[in-house]
């Protein structure tokens, strides 16, 4: 099956080799709809089937899902029985899919507390898919992170391994993920707005990137998985070492002053001074030569003029040319078409009125724009996005003739914005 057009990832996206998910929110989803908990589990099962398949289509090699913890045995018997019935159904369905897609199933956790038919079925699926190496699906059932570590320690003791022989590699060889090509998750996702790991893969996720999704599992779609992967792709992973990516050395007060200068001239954009301010701004902001600033500035000015006239498609066309030149010369990883669309979307939401129609929505757009352009998680741009919207709100008030003090406020917010931006990207 081919991946849907809307799920294709932009060129240059860093795709995680291993995603680990905690499947949370089934019961809350059901209760909010007046349904019994097992209906939530059924809806969650249908959702995760689609998400796991989409992950493989997007290029994720290993996908780990925590479907039942060691603590879940304390739930009502009726609910546990419903979960076990879903597990039986899911394993049978997965075996057929696994043979078609060449996916290996690996069970993480204990088998001894499940009903005999469930543990035998789990063992059977593992054996019949053991020779596949195209993808791995880790299924954490009756799993607990502390329990995994205790089982590993007991096995090491039972094997009489001398202390001097025990190192990280040996210890990892006793964990449930032993022998896998990508045992350590790159991206950890938890649904339902819960922001904790609950002891999930404590050894393995030491350097994973965390992504917390507000929606409950039944509402977590392949499209939302794509958003999580794009957010992951923007992050700088240092692993405790140096950041080797490009640094920006602009001075916040200088960039803010230059931007404010062409803001104040935006009613006469054809003027030479306007273009000069824009070129100087681009030179300082991106640390590029004056020659390149003139080259890319031509397209940026065209976009600004079109945007001022609300000619959005023309603005987007010019912005695409601007960002393509910028990306190719600076070797930046963003997708020009996406950044151009986000920039135009921001202008449409903020420009042309003393106050944006929806400041919260505008901030979200700015966060996504910054995250895509600078390849850092949108979470880290919350402060900068807020300051950017405040600055542009003050500019709109000044342009509407509401007083000189709004220009000063616009500059103050702009300078704070560029300081907050530099704190993230320097």
C-alpha positions as CSV (number, residue, x, y, z in Angstrom):
1,X,0.0,0.0,0.0
2,X,1.4,3.4,-1.0
3,X,1.5,6.2,1.6
4,X,-1.2,8.8,1.2
5,X,-0.1,12.1,-0.4
6,X,-0.9,14.1,2.7
7,X,1.4,11.9,4.8
8,X,4.5,12.3,2.7
9,X,7.3,13.9,4.6
10,X,9.2,16.9,3.2
11,X,12.5,16.3,1.6
12,X,15.3,16.5,4.2
13,X,13.1,15.4,7.1
14,X,15.1,13.5,9.8
15,X,13.1,10.3,10.3
16,X,13.5,8.6,13.7
17,X,14.7,5.0,13.4
18,X,12.8,4.0,16.5
19,X,9.6,5.5,17.9
20,X,8.2,4.4,21.3
21,X,4.6,5.2,22.3
22,X,2.6,5.1,25.5
23,X,-1.0,4.4,24.5
24,X,-3.0,6.6,26.9
25,X,-6.5,8.0,27.1
26,X,-8.7,5.2,26.0
27,X,-10.8,5.2,29.1
28,X,-11.1,8.9,29.3
29,X,-12.1,9.0,25.6
30,X,-14.9,6.5,26.4
31,X,-16.1,8.1,29.6
32,X,-16.4,11.5,27.8
33,X,-18.8,9.8,25.4
34,X,-20.8,7.9,27.9
35,X,-19.3,4.6,26.8
36,X,-17.8,1.7,28.8
37,X,-14.0,1.6,29.0
38,X,-13.6,-1.3,26.6
39,X,-15.2,0.7,23.9
40,X,-12.3,3.2,24.3
41,X,-9.8,0.3,24.1
42,X,-11.4,-0.9,20.9
43,X,-11.2,2.6,19.4
44,X,-7.6,2.9,20.6
45,X,-6.8,-0.4,19.0
46,X,-8.2,0.7,15.6
47,X,-6.2,4.0,15.9
48,X,-2.8,2.4,16.7
49,X,-3.2,-0.1,13.9
50,X,-3.3,2.8,11.4
51,X,-0.5,4.7,13.1
52,X,1.9,1.7,13.3
53,X,1.4,1.0,9.6
54,X,1.8,4.7,8.7
55,X,5.0,4.8,10.7
56,X,6.5,2.0,8.6
57,X,5.4,3.7,5.4
58,X,7.1,6.9,6.5
59,X,10.4,5.1,7.1
60,X,10.4,4.3,10.8
61,X,12.2,1.0,11.3
62,X,11.2,0.1,14.9
63,X,7.9,1.0,16.5
64,X,7.3,0.2,20.2
65,X,3.9,0.4,21.8
66,X,3.1,-0.1,25.5
67,X,-0.3,-1.7,25.5
68,X,-0.5,-3.2,29.0
69,X,1.6,-2.5,32.1
70,X,2.4,-4.6,35.1
71,X,0.1,-2.3,37.1
72,X,-2.8,-2.8,34.7
73,X,-3.7,-6.1,36.4
74,X,-5.4,-4.1,39.2
75,X,-8.1,-2.9,36.8
76,X,-11.6,-4.5,36.9
77,X,-11.8,-8.1,35.6
78,X,-14.4,-7.1,32.9
79,X,-12.0,-4.5,31.5
80,X,-9.0,-6.8,31.6
81,X,-11.0,-9.5,29.8
82,X,-12.0,-7.0,27.1
83,X,-8.3,-6.0,26.7
84,X,-7.3,-9.7,26.4
85,X,-10.0,-10.3,23.7
86,X,-8.6,-7.3,21.8
87,X,-5.1,-8.7,22.2
88,X,-6.2,-12.1,20.8
89,X,-7.8,-10.4,17.8
90,X,-4.9,-8.0,17.3
91,X,-2.3,-10.8,17.3
92,X,-4.1,-12.8,14.7
93,X,-4.7,-9.8,12.4
94,X,-1.1,-8.6,12.9
95,X,0.4,-12.0,11.9
96,X,-1.2,-11.8,8.5
97,X,-0.1,-8.2,8.1
98,X,3.4,-9.0,9.4
99,X,3.9,-11.7,6.7
100,X,2.8,-9.3,4.0
101,X,5.0,-6.4,5.2
102,X,7.9,-8.4,6.6
103,X,7.6,-7.1,10.1
104,X,9.1,-8.9,13.1
105,X,7.1,-8.9,16.4
106,X,9.0,-8.8,19.7
107,X,7.3,-9.0,23.0
108,X,8.7,-6.8,25.8
109,X,7.7,-7.9,29.3
110,X,6.4,-11.1,31.0
111,X,4.3,-13.9,29.5
112,X,3.8,-16.0,32.6
113,X,0.8,-14.1,33.9
114,X,-1.3,-14.1,30.8
115,X,-3.9,-16.9,30.1
116,X,-2.2,-19.8,28.4
117,X,-3.8,-19.3,25.0
118,X,-2.6,-15.6,24.9
119,X,1.0,-16.4,25.9
120,X,1.1,-19.3,23.3
121,X,-0.4,-17.0,20.6
122,X,2.2,-14.3,21.5
123,X,5.0,-16.9,21.3
124,X,3.7,-18.2,18.0
125,X,3.6,-14.8,16.4
126,X,7.1,-14.1,17.6
127,X,8.5,-17.3,16.2
128,X,6.7,-17.0,12.8
129,X,8.0,-13.4,12.3
130,X,11.5,-13.9,13.8
131,X,13.2,-14.0,10.4
132,X,11.9,-10.7,9.2
133,X,14.2,-7.7,9.5
134,X,12.5,-5.0,7.3
135,X,10.7,-3.6,10.4
136,X,10.2,-4.4,14.1
137,X,7.1,-3.9,16.1
138,X,7.9,-4.1,19.9
139,X,4.8,-5.0,21.8
140,X,5.1,-4.2,25.5
141,X,2.6,-6.4,27.4
142,X,2.7,-6.9,31.2
143,X,5.7,-4.6,31.0
144,X,7.2,-2.4,33.6
145,X,10.5,-0.6,33.3
146,X,11.7,-1.5,36.8
147,X,10.5,-5.1,36.3
148,X,12.6,-5.2,33.1
149,X,15.7,-4.0,34.9
150,X,15.2,-6.4,37.8
151,X,14.7,-9.3,35.4
152,X,18.0,-8.3,33.7
153,X,19.9,-8.1,37.0
154,X,18.5,-11.5,38.1
155,X,19.6,-13.1,34.8
156,X,23.1,-11.6,35.1
157,X,23.4,-13.0,38.7
158,X,22.0,-16.4,37.6
159,X,24.7,-16.5,34.8
160,X,27.4,-15.7,37.4
161,X,28.8,-12.8,35.4
162,X,31.7,-11.4,37.4
163,X,31.4,-7.7,38.3
164,X,34.4,-6.6,36.2
165,X,32.7,-8.0,33.1
166,X,29.6,-6.0,33.5
167,X,29.4,-2.9,31.4
168,X,26.7,-1.0,29.5
169,X,26.8,-3.3,26.4
170,X,26.6,-6.5,28.5
171,X,23.7,-5.1,30.6
172,X,21.8,-4.1,27.4
173,X,22.2,-7.6,26.1
174,X,20.0,-8.8,29.0
175,X,17.2,-6.3,28.3
176,X,14.0,-7.1,26.3
177,X,15.3,-5.1,23.3
178,X,18.5,-7.1,23.1
179,X,19.9,-7.8,19.6
180,X,17.8,-5.2,17.8
181,X,19.4,-2.8,15.3
182,X,17.8,0.2,16.9
183,X,17.1,-0.7,20.6
184,X,17.2,2.9,21.7
185,X,14.1,5.1,20.8
186,X,14.8,8.4,19.1
187,X,11.3,9.7,19.7
188,X,9.0,9.0,22.7
189,X,5.3,9.9,22.3
190,X,2.6,9.9,24.9
191,X,-1.0,10.6,24.1
192,X,-3.7,12.1,26.3
193,X,-1.8,15.1,27.6
194,X,0.1,13.1,30.2
195,X,3.7,14.3,30.6
196,X,5.6,11.5,32.3
197,X,7.3,8.3,31.2
198,X,5.8,6.1,33.9
199,X,8.9,3.9,33.9
200,X,8.7,3.1,30.2
201,X,12.0,1.7,28.8
202,X,14.0,3.6,31.4
203,X,17.4,2.3,30.1
204,X,16.6,2.7,26.5
205,X,15.1,6.3,26.3
206,X,17.9,8.1,28.0
207,X,18.5,10.3,24.9
208,X,15.0,10.1,23.3
209,X,13.2,13.2,22.3
210,X,9.8,13.6,24.1
211,X,6.6,14.5,22.4
212,X,3.4,14.9,24.4
213,X,0.1,14.8,22.5
214,X,-3.0,16.4,24.0
215,X,-5.5,14.1,22.2
216,X,-6.5,10.7,23.6
217,X,-5.2,7.6,21.7
218,X,-8.4,7.0,19.7
219,X,-8.0,10.5,18.2
220,X,-4.3,10.1,17.4
221,X,-4.1,9.8,13.6
222,X,-1.3,9.2,11.1
223,X,-1.5,12.9,10.4
224,X,-0.7,13.6,14.0
225,X,2.2,11.1,13.8
226,X,3.5,13.1,10.9
227,X,3.4,16.3,13.0
228,X,5.4,14.5,15.8
229,X,8.0,13.4,13.3
230,X,8.3,16.8,11.8
231,X,8.7,18.3,15.3
232,X,11.4,15.7,16.0
233,X,13.1,16.5,12.8
234,X,13.6,20.1,13.8
235,X,15.4,19.3,17.1
236,X,19.1,19.5,17.6
237,X,20.3,16.3,19.2
238,X,23.6,16.8,21.0
239,X,23.8,13.6,23.1
240,X,25.7,15.6,25.7
241,X,28.3,16.8,23.2
242,X,28.8,19.9,21.0
243,X,26.2,21.3,18.7
244,X,27.8,21.1,15.2
245,X,25.0,22.9,13.4
246,X,25.2,26.4,12.1
247,X,25.1,29.3,14.7
248,X,23.5,32.7,14.2
249,X,25.5,35.6,15.6
250,X,23.2,38.6,14.9
251,X,22.8,41.4,17.5
252,X,19.2,41.5,18.6
253,X,19.1,45.3,19.0
254,X,20.5,45.8,15.5
255,X,18.1,43.4,13.8
256,X,15.2,44.9,15.7
257,X,16.1,48.5,14.8
258,X,16.5,47.5,11.1
259,X,13.2,45.7,11.0
260,X,11.5,48.6,12.7
261,X,13.0,51.0,10.1
262,X,11.4,49.2,7.1
263,X,8.2,48.7,9.1
264,X,7.9,52.5,9.4
265,X,8.4,52.9,5.7
266,X,6.0,50.1,4.7
267,X,3.5,52.5,3.3
268,X,6.0,53.5,0.7
269,X,7.6,50.2,-0.2
270,X,8.9,51.3,-3.6
271,X,11.4,53.7,-1.9
272,X,15.1,53.1,-2.1
273,X,15.5,53.5,1.7
274,X,12.9,50.7,2.3
275,X,14.9,48.3,0.1
276,X,18.2,49.3,1.8
277,X,16.8,48.7,5.2
278,X,15.4,45.3,4.2
279,X,18.8,44.2,2.7
280,X,20.7,45.4,5.8
281,X,18.2,43.5,7.9
282,X,18.7,40.3,6.0
283,X,22.5,40.6,6.0
284,X,22.5,41.0,9.8
285,X,19.7,38.5,10.6
286,X,21.2,35.6,8.6
287,X,24.9,36.6,8.6
288,X,25.1,36.6,4.8
289,X,27.2,38.8,2.4
290,X,25.8,42.1,1.1
291,X,25.8,40.6,-2.4
292,X,23.7,37.6,-1.3
293,X,21.5,39.9,0.7
294,X,20.7,42.0,-2.4
295,X,20.0,38.9,-4.4
296,X,17.6,37.3,-1.9
297,X,16.3,40.7,-0.8
298,X,14.8,41.4,-4.2
299,X,12.4,38.5,-3.7
300,X,11.7,39.4,-0.1
301,X,10.8,42.9,-1.0
302,X,8.5,41.7,-3.7
303,X,6.8,39.4,-1.1
304,X,6.4,42.3,1.3
305,X,4.8,44.6,-1.3
306,X,2.4,41.8,-2.4
307,X,1.6,41.0,1.3
308,X,0.9,44.7,2.0
309,X,-1.6,44.6,-0.9
310,X,-3.1,41.3,0.4
311,X,-2.0,39.6,-2.9
312,X,-1.2,36.4,-1.0
313,X,-0.4,34.0,-3.9
314,X,2.0,36.6,-5.4
315,X,3.6,37.0,-2.0
316,X,4.0,33.2,-1.6
317,X,5.6,32.9,-5.0
318,X,8.2,35.5,-4.2
319,X,8.8,34.0,-0.7
320,X,9.5,30.6,-2.2
321,X,12.2,32.1,-4.4
322,X,13.6,33.9,-1.4
323,X,13.7,30.8,0.9
324,X,15.1,28.6,-1.9
325,X,18.0,30.9,-2.4
326,X,18.6,31.2,1.3
327,X,18.4,27.5,1.9
328,X,20.8,26.6,-0.9
329,X,23.4,29.2,0.0
330,X,23.3,28.7,3.8
331,X,22.8,24.9,3.6
332,X,19.7,25.1,5.8
333,X,17.5,22.1,6.1
334,X,14.0,23.7,6.0
335,X,11.6,23.1,3.1
336,X,11.2,26.4,1.3
337,X,7.6,25.8,0.2
338,X,6.5,25.1,3.7
339,X,8.2,28.1,5.2
340,X,6.8,30.4,2.6
341,X,3.3,29.1,3.2
342,X,3.7,29.5,7.0
343,X,5.0,33.1,6.5
344,X,2.1,34.1,4.3
345,X,-0.3,32.5,6.8
346,X,1.3,34.6,9.5
347,X,0.9,37.8,7.5
348,X,-2.7,37.0,6.8
349,X,-3.5,36.5,10.5
350,X,-1.6,39.5,11.8
351,X,-1.2,42.2,9.2
352,X,-3.7,44.9,8.3
353,X,-5.5,45.4,11.7
354,X,-4.6,47.0,15.0
355,X,-5.1,43.6,16.7
356,X,-5.0,40.1,15.3
357,X,-8.4,38.4,15.1
358,X,-7.0,35.5,17.1
359,X,-3.8,36.1,19.0
360,X,-3.5,32.5,20.2
361,X,-3.9,31.2,16.6
362,X,-1.4,33.7,15.4
363,X,1.2,32.6,18.0
364,X,0.7,29.0,17.0
365,X,1.4,30.0,13.4
366,X,4.6,31.9,14.4
367,X,5.8,29.0,16.5
368,X,5.4,26.6,13.5
369,X,7.1,29.1,11.2
370,X,10.1,29.5,13.5
371,X,10.3,25.8,14.2
372,X,10.3,24.9,10.5
373,X,12.8,27.7,9.5
374,X,15.3,27.1,12.3
375,X,14.7,23.3,12.8
376,X,14.0,23.4,16.5
377,X,11.0,22.1,18.4
378,X,8.0,24.5,18.4
379,X,7.8,24.0,22.1
380,X,11.1,26.0,22.5
381,X,9.7,28.9,20.5
382,X,6.7,29.7,22.7
383,X,8.2,32.8,24.3
384,X,9.6,34.1,21.0
385,X,6.3,33.6,19.2
386,X,4.4,35.5,21.9
387,X,6.8,38.4,21.7
388,X,6.7,38.5,17.9
389,X,2.9,38.7,17.9
390,X,3.0,41.5,20.5
391,X,5.5,43.4,18.4
392,X,3.4,43.2,15.2
393,X,0.2,44.1,17.1
394,X,2.0,47.3,18.2
395,X,3.2,48.0,14.7
396,X,-0.4,47.6,13.4
397,X,-1.6,50.2,16.0
398,X,1.2,52.6,15.0
399,X,0.4,52.2,11.3
400,X,-3.3,52.8,12.1
401,X,-2.3,56.3,13.5
402,X,-2.7,55.4,17.2
403,X,0.4,57.2,18.3
404,X,4.2,57.2,18.3
405,X,4.4,55.3,21.5
406,X,3.3,52.2,19.7
407,X,6.5,52.3,17.6
408,X,8.5,52.3,20.7
409,X,6.6,49.4,22.1
410,X,7.0,47.6,18.8
411,X,10.8,48.1,19.0
412,X,10.9,46.9,22.7
413,X,9.0,43.7,21.8
414,X,11.0,43.2,18.7
415,X,14.3,43.4,20.6
416,X,13.0,41.0,23.2
417,X,11.8,38.7,20.5
418,X,15.2,38.6,18.8
419,X,16.9,38.0,22.2
420,X,14.5,35.1,22.8
421,X,15.1,33.8,19.3
422,X,18.9,33.9,19.7
423,X,18.7,32.1,23.0
424,X,17.2,29.2,21.1
425,X,19.3,29.1,17.9
426,X,22.7,30.4,19.0
